[in-house]
């Protein structure tokens, strides 16, 4: 299902769920009006579940995540549905194939109940379990179930990512408007939360980068660079304090660009000598801005200044001292995310193409060991990537293989004939076995939407 179709389906389903929940609250159990609203909602959900094994919704800040598609909470209907979920203390809902009408009715009763009353009964999922509901899961984002722990950790990472973009927007707007660093406590909290996710496992951060559906390049870029740098720093076994400082430095690494006029910053063509001189001041400007802010620490100003040196061999200070290891890691993450993102002069590059360009064209700019470690961690096909195999089958990457970055571990979901497999086949492309002989090797990255796959469903 396309992202547009999924958004349209969700808008209609959420409106039906909201209407049915409100009707439940207005009329006594068994009333024909309440039953009619439940039936209408149930029929629509069953139709939807005929095409999808699971319909998963998460409420993250001011947006829903439906599958891997973001739906901003803007319309009155979505605002009402979001409010009903918050009131019941629900952050995630998953409707599974085989859903029964009485199971939906149980959920709608919960949706019409205040969270305090639900907590007295043991919480949403406990109530559903006690009532024997098997085809519907619901609860706060923090609740992890054995079968869905990884999916929940990914949603929580997405929550941090979404709130992080808002934080970066505020920081950058303040820097452009007033020429100083503001909202530092929020930036520190964002770095702390990202480190918290990485402390459990860095995998959700890599998956998130591959799945992101975002606009506003300058804001998402800072968060992307931070999470990619954090993954690399964690693999190098920096302690928690250092991870926090490195992540904060990555978030603020190019804050000085907010002192560059927008007509120069967004110019698609080559800069004039005068414009280039203005652009080159962004490193020192960022350093001054960070150094003058109380509580920012020593690392962020160093990285802001050295970030420019990593790219410009003709800079007066280039080569005078070895760059800080944090500056080198951030440079690698910066280049990779820039290649993966949509820019005014080109579209988004697939991950394998971006990594190959880094190997072929700019690897000499990086510390060889750091870049090799980054390539092994991220892989040519990061988690969440859809790839077509040489047999024509299509799979979703579950994990990168550090010992063989070009051959990840995948879940084959479409056979060579393009039909959905009744049981997806787990396949490690780095190993020769029967399944590998049948399905073949990685051939190309494909858009999941174009082949009817939502990667989020398989992660």
PENOR-V282872 format. One record per backbone hydrogen bond with DSSP energy under -1.0 kcal/mol. CO is the residue of the C=O (numbers start at 1). NH is the residue of the N-H. Records with the same first field share a line. If there is no record, write none. Layout:
# PENOR-V282872
CO: NH ; NH
This chain:
# PENOR-V282872
2: 6
3: 7
4: 8
5: 9
6: 10
7: 11
8: 12
9: 13
10: 14
11: 15
12: 16
13: 17
14: 18
15: 19
16: 20
17: 21
18: 22
19: 23
20: 24
21: 25
22: 26
23: 27
28: 31
31: 35
32: 36
33: 37
34: 38
35: 39
36: 40
37: 41
38: 42
39: 43
40: 44
41: 45
42: 46
43: 47
44: 48
45: 49
48: 51 ; 52
53: 97
55: 95
56: 67
57: 93
58: 65
60: 63
62: 73
63: 60
64: 71
65: 58
66: 69
69: 66
71: 64
72: 74
75: 79
76: 80
77: 81
78: 82
79: 83
80: 84
81: 85
82: 86
83: 87
84: 88
85: 90
86: 89
87: 115
91: 59
92: 139
93: 57
94: 137
95: 55
96: 99
100: 104
101: 105
102: 106
103: 107
104: 108
105: 109
106: 110
107: 111
108: 112
110: 113
114: 118
115: 119
116: 120
118: 123
119: 122
123: 127
124: 128
125: 129
126: 130
127: 131
128: 133
129: 132
135: 96
137: 94
139: 91 ; 92
140: 143
145: 149
148: 152
149: 153
150: 154
151: 155
152: 156
153: 157
154: 158
155: 159
156: 160
157: 161
158: 162
159: 163
160: 164
161: 165
162: 166
163: 167
164: 168
165: 169
166: 170
167: 171
168: 172
169: 173
170: 174
171: 175
172: 176
173: 177
174: 178
175: 179
183: 187
184: 188
185: 189
186: 190
187: 191
188: 192
189: 193
190: 194
191: 195
192: 196
193: 197
194: 198
195: 199
197: 201
202: 205 ; 206
203: 207
204: 208
205: 209
206: 210
207: 211
208: 212
216: 219 ; 220
217: 221
219: 223
220: 224
221: 225
222: 226
223: 227
224: 228
225: 229
226: 230
227: 231
228: 232
229: 233
230: 234
231: 235
232: 236
233: 238
234: 237
239: 243
240: 244
241: 245
242: 246
243: 247
244: 248
245: 249
246: 250
247: 251
248: 252
252: 255
254: 257
255: 258
256: 259
257: 260
261: 264 ; 265
262: 266
264: 267
272: 276
273: 277
274: 278
275: 279
276: 280
278: 281
279: 282
281: 285
282: 286
283: 287
284: 288
285: 289
286: 290
287: 291
288: 292
290: 293
293: 296
298: 302
299: 303
300: 304
301: 305
302: 306
303: 307
306: 310
308: 311 ; 312
312: 315
315: 318
317: 320
324: 328
325: 329
326: 330
327: 331
328: 332
329: 333
330: 334
331: 335
332: 336
333: 337
334: 338
335: 339
336: 340
337: 341
339: 349
343: 346
346: 343
350: 354
351: 355
352: 356
353: 357
354: 358
355: 359
356: 360
357: 361
362: 365
363: 366
367: 371
368: 372
369: 373
370: 374
371: 375
372: 376
373: 377
374: 378
375: 379
382: 385
385: 397
386: 446
387: 395
388: 443 ; 444
389: 392
393: 389
394: 413 ; 414
395: 387
396: 411
397: 384
399: 409
401: 404
404: 407
405: 380
408: 429
409: 398 ; 399
410: 427
411: 396
412: 425
413: 421
414: 394
415: 418
419: 415
425: 412
427: 410
428: 431
433: 437
434: 438
435: 439
436: 440
439: 391
441: 390
444: 388
448: 453
454: 457
455: 458
456: 459
